[in-house]
Amino acid sequence: MRIQRYSDVIESISERAFYFFLGTIFCGALGGLLYKYRGDGILTGLAFVLMVAAALMLIYGIYVASEARKVKAFTIDCPICTEVNELTEKPTNEDITCVACNHRIPIQDGKVLPVMQVRCGYCNSLNYYSDKTDLLICETCNHEIPIHQEDGKPVKHLPKGFALVDDNMLYELVLLEGSKTDEDLVKTLQSMLALNRNQVRDLLDELPVTLLQGITRMKADMLTAQLIGHGAKAEGRAIQQH
């Protein structure tokens, strides 16, 4: 069973108590109004029922609100961002997610484990792992990051298809659509290809045209996204090797 957060439980109790207090006000006000304008007494019975209902809801609302005092709070400090996380019970071996940084807090035998840092060899982004971590996937580029294992502990790898792997093929970047009147696109191509304005405009008159050849898949995808962001249409195509 998932451990609940202290704030979530308190919020749930407060919400329930609020509805009962709101019902108390409504029934009490309506009952008082009917009693005041009861006339020849026809509405007296209904007014009495409403006021009794208001009293009962008030009592139960107070009881529900008092339940908040019985909820225990256990604090866990995130080892990554130091944010304090409050739970309704002390975790033993169940990792929890930090409310501030959304990283998993590793817990073993009721204690927070130390967290190590490692940079991804593909995108250089910082990732975190602990002694409980068997497999680590980069949060930014989804590549598997090899981590140190204890002596005698078998090294695990993700099944094929669960993480990105290197694509050793070479690609060419092909520009399919683009306007030579688009100044942002022209400047982007100038910077990308190290050409002058006239040479870029000539290229845009000969679409589709191959801009670069012999580049990696990652670079082709990056440049394609950059061109699409400037209103052009481009794609990376694998170069057939014989």
C-alpha positions in Angstrom: 0.0 0.0 0.0 1.4 3.4 -1.0 2.3 5.6 1.9 0.2 8.8 1.9 1.6 12.3 2.3 0.7 14.1 5.5 -0.5 17.2 3.5 -2.8 15.2 1.3 -4.5 13.5 4.3 -4.9 16.8 6.2 -6.4 18.4 3.0 -8.8 15.5 2.6 -10.0 15.7 6.2 -10.3 19.5 6.0 -12.4 19.2 2.8 -14.8 16.8 4.4 -15.2 18.9 7.5 -15.8 22.0 5.3 -18.7 20.3 3.5 -20.3 19.4 6.8 -19.9 23.0 8.2 -21.3 24.4 4.9 -24.3 22.0 5.3 -24.7 23.2 8.9 -24.9 26.9 7.8 -27.3 26.1 5.0 -29.7 23.9 7.0 -29.5 26.2 10.0 -30.2 29.3 8.0 -33.1 27.7 6.1 -34.6 26.2 9.2 -34.4 29.5 11.0 -36.0 31.3 8.1 -38.9 28.8 7.9 -39.4 29.0 11.7 -39.5 32.8 11.5 -42.1 32.8 8.8 -43.9 29.7 9.9 -47.3 31.4 9.7 -50.0 29.2 11.1 -47.4 26.5 12.0 -47.4 24.4 8.8 -43.6 24.9 8.3 -42.7 24.4 12.0 -42.0 20.7 11.6 -39.8 21.2 8.6 -37.9 24.0 10.3 -37.3 21.7 13.3 -36.0 18.9 11.1 -33.6 21.3 9.3 -32.3 22.7 12.6 -31.8 19.2 14.0 -29.9 18.3 10.8 -27.8 21.4 11.2 -26.9 20.5 14.7 -26.0 16.9 13.8 -23.8 18.1 10.8 -22.1 20.6 13.1 -21.3 17.8 15.6 -20.0 15.4 12.9 -18.1 18.2 11.2 -16.2 18.9 14.5 -15.6 15.2 14.9 -14.1 15.0 11.3 -12.0 18.1 11.9 -10.6 16.6 15.1 -9.4 13.6 13.1 -6.6 15.8 11.8 -5.0 15.9 15.2 -4.6 12.1 15.2 -2.7 12.0 11.9 1.0 11.4 12.6 3.7 13.1 10.5 7.1 11.5 9.7 9.6 13.7 7.9 12.0 12.6 5.2 14.7 15.0 3.9 15.4 14.7 0.2 19.1 14.0 -0.3 19.1 15.8 -3.6 17.3 19.2 -3.0 17.1 18.9 0.9 13.3 19.5 0.8 11.4 18.1 3.8 8.8 15.5 2.8 6.0 14.7 5.4 4.4 11.3 5.4 1.7 9.6 7.5 3.9 6.7 8.3 7.6 5.9 8.3 8.7 4.1 5.1 10.9 1.0 5.5 12.0 0.0 2.0 9.6 1.9 -0.2 11.2 4.8 -2.2 9.1 8.0 -2.3 9.0 10.9 -4.8 10.2 14.3 -3.5 7.5 16.9 -3.7 10.0 19.6 -4.8 12.4 18.0 -7.3 10.4 14.9 -8.3 13.4 12.7 -7.8 13.0 9.3 -6.1 14.3 9.2 -2.6 16.0 5.9 -1.9 15.0 4.3 1.4 16.3 1.1 2.9 15.5 -0.3 6.4 13.8 3.0 7.2 16.8 5.2 6.4 17.5 7.5 3.5 20.4 6.2 1.4 23.2 8.5 0.3 22.9 9.7 -3.4 25.8 9.7 -5.8 26.0 11.9 -8.9 27.0 10.9 -12.4 27.0 12.9 -15.7 25.7 11.3 -18.8 28.4 10.5 -21.4 26.0 11.4 -24.2 24.4 14.7 -23.2 26.4 15.7 -20.1 23.3 16.1 -17.9 23.5 15.3 -14.2 21.8 12.2 -12.9 21.5 10.7 -9.5 21.7 7.1 -8.2 22.1 5.2 -4.9 23.2 1.7 -3.8 19.7 0.5 -4.6 20.0 1.5 -8.3 20.7 -1.5 -10.6 20.0 0.3 -13.9 20.2 4.0 -14.7 18.7 5.8 -17.6 19.5 9.4 -18.4 16.6 11.7 -17.5 17.4 13.9 -20.5 18.4 11.8 -23.4 17.2 8.3 -22.3 20.6 6.6 -22.8 21.6 3.9 -20.4 24.4 5.2 -18.0 26.8 2.5 -16.7 27.2 2.8 -13.0 29.6 1.2 -10.5 28.5 -2.1 -9.0 29.6 -3.7 -5.8 32.3 -6.4 -6.1 30.6 -9.7 -7.0 27.3 -8.0 -7.9 26.2 -8.9 -11.4 26.1 -6.1 -13.9 22.6 -5.6 -15.3 21.6 -4.1 -18.6 18.2 -3.0 -19.9 16.5 -5.2 -22.5 16.8 -4.0 -26.0 14.3 -1.3 -26.8 14.0 0.2 -23.3 16.8 2.7 -23.8 18.3 4.6 -26.6 21.4 3.0 -28.2 24.0 4.5 -30.4 23.2 4.6 -34.1 26.5 4.0 -35.9 25.1 4.9 -39.4 25.9 8.2 -41.1 23.1 10.5 -42.2 22.5 13.4 -44.6 20.4 16.4 -43.8 17.9 17.2 -46.6 16.0 20.5 -46.8 12.6 19.8 -48.4 10.8 23.1 -48.0 11.8 26.6 -47.1 11.3 30.2 -48.2 14.2 32.5 -49.2 12.1 35.5 -48.0 12.2 34.1 -44.4 15.1 36.1 -42.9 15.3 33.9 -39.8 15.6 30.8 -42.0 18.3 32.4 -44.2 20.3 33.5 -41.1 20.0 30.0 -39.6 21.3 28.4 -42.8 24.1 30.9 -43.1 25.3 30.0 -39.6 24.7 26.3 -40.1 26.5 26.0 -43.5 29.0 28.9 -43.2 27.6 30.4 -46.5 26.7 33.9 -47.5 23.2 35.2 -48.1 23.3 34.8 -51.9 24.6 31.2 -51.6 21.8 30.4 -49.2 19.2 31.9 -51.4 20.5 29.9 -54.4 20.1 26.7 -52.3 16.5 27.6 -51.4 15.8 27.9 -55.1 16.8 24.3 -55.7 14.7 22.4 -53.2 14.9 19.7 -52.2 18.6 20.0 -51.5 21.1 18.1 -49.4 22.7 20.5 -46.8 25.1 18.2 -45.0 26.4 14.7 -45.4 28.2 12.2 -43.1 26.7 13.4 -39.9 25.5 11.4 -36.9 21.8 10.7 -36.2 21.8 12.9 -33.1 23.2 15.9 -35.1 20.8 15.3 -37.9 17.8 15.3 -35.5 19.1 18.4 -33.7 19.5 20.4 -37.0 16.2 19.1 -38.3 14.4 20.4 -35.2 16.2 23.7 -35.5 15.1 24.2 -39.2 11.5 23.1 -38.4 11.5 25.8 -35.7 12.1 28.4 -38.4 9.2 27.2 -40.6 11.2 24.9 -42.9 10.8 21.3 -43.6 13.8 19.0 -43.3 14.7 15.4 -42.5 17.7 13.3 -41.8 18.2 10.3 -44.1 20.5 7.4 -43.5 23.2 7.1 -46.1 23.3 3.6 -47.6 26.7 2.1 -47.2 27.9 -0.5 -49.6 
